[in-house]
């Protein structure tokens, strides 16, 4: 789609939240918003686009709680 790595991240986070009418609650890291975060095992954000299909997920935080740690689901 000829998008830069920064454009891809923006399109899949805050722009996606706006598209479904949820940008007041999700889509970016701001005080008062739901704490949904994915932390990747990557040296920088551009690395993600060039390693598409590779699971680089290290940690997932959903609603402020860690649900994946070290790439493994927390139960």
C-alpha positions, 0 to 999 in steps of 0.5 A, a space after each residue: 500500500 506504499 505506506 511508511 511504518 509510521 503511517 501503518 501504526 497510525 492507521 492501525 491505532 488512532 485512525 482505526 479507533 476514530 473509524 469505529 467511533 471509539 477514539 475517546 477511549 482507545 487508540 492512543 496512550 493518554 491519561 483517561 484512556 483504556 490501557 491497551 498496549 502491545 510491546 514488541 521484541 524489536 529494535 524500532 517500530 520500522 522493524 515490524 513492517 519488514 518482519 510481517 508474519 513473524 510473532 514479535 510480541 513480548 508483552 500485551 497489556 489489556 485494560 491495564 492488566 498484563 495478559 501476555 508476558 514473554 510471548 506466553 499467555 498469562 493465566 
